[in-house]
Amino acid sequence: MTKTTLTIDGQLIQADDSMTILEVCRKNNIPIPTLCYHPVLEPYGACRLCTVEVKQKGRNWSSLQTSCTHPAWDGLDVQTNSPEVREARKMVMGLMLSRTPNVPVIQELAAEYGVTEPPFHVEDPNEKCILCGLCVRVCNDMVQAHVLNFSGRGADRKVGPPFMEKTRQCLGCGACTIVCPTGAIDIVLEEAGVYAAKPLGPTSAIYVPSLQAVPRVPVIDTDSCIRFRQYDRSLGQITDACGACQQLCEAHAIDFTQKDEIVELNVGAIVVATGFQMWDSSKLSQYSYGKSPNIITGLEFERLSNAGGPTLGQILLADGRKPETVAIIHCVGSRDKNPNAHEYCSRICCMYSLKHAHLVRDKTHAQVYEFYMDMRAFGKGYEEFYERVQEEGVVMVRGRGAEVQVLPSGKLRVTGEDANLGKLVAVDVDMVVLSSAIEAPADASKVSALFGLSRTADGWFAESHPKLKPVETNTDGVFLAGCAQGPKDVPDTVGHAGAAAAAVLGLLNRGEVTISPATAEVNRTRCVGCGDCLLVCPYTAIARVDGKAQINAALCKGCGTCVATCPSGAIEAWHFTDEQIIAQIEGVLEWA
Amino acid sequence: MGVEFKPKIVAFMCNWCTYAGADSAGVARLESPANILPIRVMCSGRISPEMVLRAFRSGADGVLVMGCHIGDCHYSSGNHRTAKRMPLLQNLIGYVGINPERIELQWVSASEGPRFVEVTKAFTNKIRQLGPLAQEVLE
């Protein structure tokens, strides 16, 4: 790479000889029109639109060259907008407009060079392809799917898959449609494929998880990313497909080799904040969840009304219409003795349902029906919000929504009892929002086994004491925060987590730990050194020293298993000695 | 006789699961039999066979040993020892003329208040049917 100096439109410009004239011009904001150029693809010189006038050093004659393929040699004198250049481009656009007379991009570019009518014979007025080869290059060089290529010669030249037939080689990645300058390629998805798992529509393969993500960096969805899909499809043969993001990222921040890491840390305390998962609303078939795209859960509604969501915050039905009537059903899966549901109150649904009702009224002015059992507006300012939502004209139906039916017209019929009227009611609505329960994550048992936590009957992790130790657990140094301990709304979670953090800091700042005095101790005179206790100790707190057992009091948790095991009665568990326990047994039996 | 037999039942409970389970039964205002005489130990693994025999010698009609469910032990494996010891002890007391059914091993977790009541009621009824231990030994 050597530095070069060239003159472009009379302006002296520094460059290096690995660049092309087009790249130098783009870098220096000198406009050159192109149709077949893409920064991540090899230049091809197909469209000829980037033609410039080039005079080499030491020559007194110039020639017309495509700037995308011509290296930026030292001493070049380049004219990008001379009469010759304009004349050449006018011819190029004339030919192109005659091939594709009805493509807006071509019409506009041609008009720029004074061509408004096709100057030559028009073969096919519906032709859109200008044979620039961008799609061919992206499919072969980037995606490495090798689906698209040129076939035919001269006037018969065209682009397509082999024999113009459907091929399984195509990933459906859509790279060709994105690079195509004239919109000549359409993708028709015959199967939902990777998008099936994303009911609210596809996203790009690289995206920022949410607008409020911390740290605010994009992630790559390896299920959709071309590089990872090609690696999987080719069983590891194709390792460098696409990589467009990597080439374009100026910060060089993209690293495809990043993997999940297991990091081992030595810590003094652990806060378990594993949260909740949404209860599967299809477990109660009467709500018809999954049978219509317009029956959604509260969390899906939240995504729908999010300004960063698929509809940019508009509340729309699956067919793109605005809903005119919406029903919100409370307590779906909560406060329900059905074995598929939960008996507990999920605590957050009443308030988020009211918020959803407010959002629907605010954004769509749709009629909203809320089917509720009791309104649990328990927090500060909550009751006032409930009042406000009522004043906004939301129809409150006191009674559990019993059933949702999908009518042949696509409308949804919600039936339920209005306990205030003492009557069965039914409304036909466009959209149903199920305020579904939250439940302990499916793998909570793994977490509880890992940290020695117990769980309450409803599946949440058990705190040490329901009133006095709400963040502590029965395992020293392990604390609970948020919904891991039970359903909580945001303020409660913040409060609970703050308490957990304070408890952790208290523990860590002390610099020393208080252990229970209930530990075991070996009477070395009695010990015969059989070693049975070493085998049963779950904490490896016992060691054989000079042929006899010795207990490390800092490691001993005082379970007493060794005491019960010792054949010679040489171990004593303080506060639970044999004598004490036997005295208790005799005592209770004497007085019973 | 005329006097109703009130069995005396010593119940060994581990500190972390069953004792807390009994507590939660109490908090929930569930009624459990008054025949149950609780002895708290840190872990069911602490209960040596000697203690169970002591309970019988001191006049218990039945002994209920309760701990955490397998896999839930606060000390990770204490209840595994209990699960091995108690069946062995049941075998042995058969030889000395005590009905092995008078010893029962049950797992009750901290959240299982209703189960605690269920287990204690069932065991009390069983012992009531078996009659006093003293009578059985005499026979």
Interface residues (C-beta under 8 A of the other chain):
Chain A: S448 A449 G452 S454 R455 T456 A457 A462 P466 N474 T475 A518 V536 P538 Y539 K557 G558 C559 G560 T561 V563 A564 T565 A573 F576 D578 I581 I582 Q584 I585 E586 V588 L589 E590 A592
Chain B: K8 V10 W16 C17 V27 N35 L37 P38 I39 V41 M42 C43 G45 R46 I47 S48 E50 M51 R54 A55 S58 G59 A60 C68 G71 D72 H74 Y75 S76 S77 G78 R81 R85 S109 A110 S111 E112
